[in-house]
Structure formats: C-alpha cells, structure tokens
C-alpha cells in the first residue's frame, strides 16, 4: 500500500532553503553552496527513508543545486558581455529573494482574506448565482434538472477526462547513487591501490548516471584536498592518487 503525506512545515523547496539559511544565519547573497546542498539532499533522503513521496519541485531544486555545485568546482568560469565573472548562484539568489519578499506579506494577505470571508454581500443571492452560472457557462438551477442538462454535464466530464489523459506526464527515476557513497568507494580504492585510473572507475560503474556521480565525487574530493590527480599522456584518462602521496612527490 502507498500513501502520501503533505508536510505543512515546508510548502516548497524555496521554503526549505530559506529555513536552512535562517537556521544557520547564512548570508543569502553569499550562500555556501556546498553546505546548503548537503543539507537539502539529506532532507530529501530522510523523506525517502520514511516512504514519503518527494514532490517533483524538490527534485528539480536538488538537481539545480547539484548543477551549481558542479559549476563552482570546475576551474573554468563564465563571464558576461562586459567580461565580469558570472556567479553560478546568482539566479538562485534572485529567486530566493523574490520568494522571501512574497512570503513576508503572506501573513497580511491571510488576515485580509479572513476579514473578507466574514463579510456578507447584500443583494439577491439567487439572481447573483444565476449571473455567475451564466458567465461560467454552467447550469446551476438544480430544481429544473432534466435529462438534457445531465447529458450536457456528462459531455463536459468526458471532454475534461480526455484532456487529462492527453496531458504530458513526466516520470522521475531515483538512481541508487549518492555523492557520499561514491566518495567512499573512490577513497577505498585509492587507499588500497594507491594509484587508480579513471577508466577503472568507469568500468566499475559503466552507467551514464554512475559516471556523472563519480565525476562529481572526484571534483568534490579535489576541492577538499582528499585526493590528487595525475594527468597521463594525452587527455583521455587521468590517475587518482592520495593527496599526501602526491604532495610528497
């Protein structure tokens, strides 16, 4: 059996990111992308362990964070038309600032909504309902219900059902890889063999997604000075060695 739980604490991925930023008192204009990505992925992993369905927008945001993280690990930087370096976090920061601005006025809008709901408009309710039904092309007069009106409703339901069936559907696949697991695998191989060719890593995980995870794990380990690499002749392969051994050489 499957079930779905709606978490009221975080309405969306930006709400979760803002929680991490406020909890750790981080500068929203200079987000430590490594830390916030790890916190975000850990939260999603906890949901998956509880068999809670993870919404597609959380998975999309996680992929965006991984993409930004990879860009910051790469030595090459993108530049704008004026030659200024483009921060990979810039677009994410702008979206977070916009989300935070609207979230701050949410309490005021909720209060206005509650006050408006307590008001009752004067006038002929029956005439107003008929006017609304006419504008919406709906048959509201249930007291005059007949077979023709039932057929009209049935026709509209069939049309709506066909539109739903023809709507594009997106399937999200969960792969059995994590950055931390691949870092652990690579470090064990390096500590055991001292020198590991990147082609050996490819042979161990020949899938495209496995190659991507291993490559990102190597980039992060280089950033953390856990390993070093030696470029072979040509550029089709490189060797991975322990960081201390490479320094001694």
C-alpha positions, 0 to 999 in steps of 0.5 A, a space after each residue: 500500500 502507498 500513501 502520501 503525506 503533505 508536510 505543512 512545515 515546508 510548502 516548497 523547496 524555496 521554503 526549505 532553503 530559506 529555513 536552512 539559511 535562517 537556521 544557520 544565519 547564512 548570508 543569502 547573497 553569499 550562500 555556501 553552496 556546498 553546505 546548503 546542498 548537503 543539507 537539502 539532499 539529506 532532507 530529501 533522503 530522510 523523506 525517502 527513508 520514511 516512504 514519503 513521496 518527494 514532490 517533483 519541485 524538490 527534485 528539480 531544486 536538488 538537481 539545480 543545486 547539484 548543477 551549481 555545485 558542479 559549476 563552482 568546482 570546475 576551474 573554468 568560469 563564465 563571464 558576461 558581455 562586459 567580461 565580469 565573472 558570472 556567479 553560478 548562484 546568482 539566479 538562485 539568489 534572485 529567486 530566493 529573494 523574490 520568494 522571501 519578499 512574497 512570503 513576508 506579506 503572506 501573513 497580511 494577505 491571510 488576515 485580509 482574506 479572513 476579514 473578507 470571508 466574514 463579510 456578507 454581500 447584500 443583494 439577491 443571492 439567487 439572481 447573483 448565482 444565476 449571473 455567475 452560472 451564466 458567465 461560467 457557462 454552467 447550469 446551476 438551477 438544480 430544481 429544473 434538472 432534466 435529462 438534457 442538462 445531465 447529458 450536457 454535464 456528462 459531455 463536459 466530464 468526458 471532454 475534461 477526462 480526455 484532456 487529462 489523459 492527453 496531458 504530458 506526464 513526466 516520470 522521475 527515476 531515483 538512481 541508487 547513487 549518492 555523492 557520499 557513497 561514491 566518495 567512499 568507494 573512490 577513497 577505498 580504492 585509492 587507499 588500497 591501490 594507491 594509484 587508480 585510473 579513471 577508466 577503472 572507475 568507469 568500468 566499475 560503474 559503466 552507467 551514464 548516471 554512475 559516471 556523472 556521480 563519480 565525476 562529481 565525487 572526484 571534483 568534490 574530493 579535489 576541492 577538499 584536498 582528499 585526493 590528487 590527480 595525475 594527468 597521463 599522456 594525452 587527455 583521455 584518462 587521468 590517475 587518482 592518487 592520495 593527496 599526501 602521496 602526491 604532495 610528497 612527490 
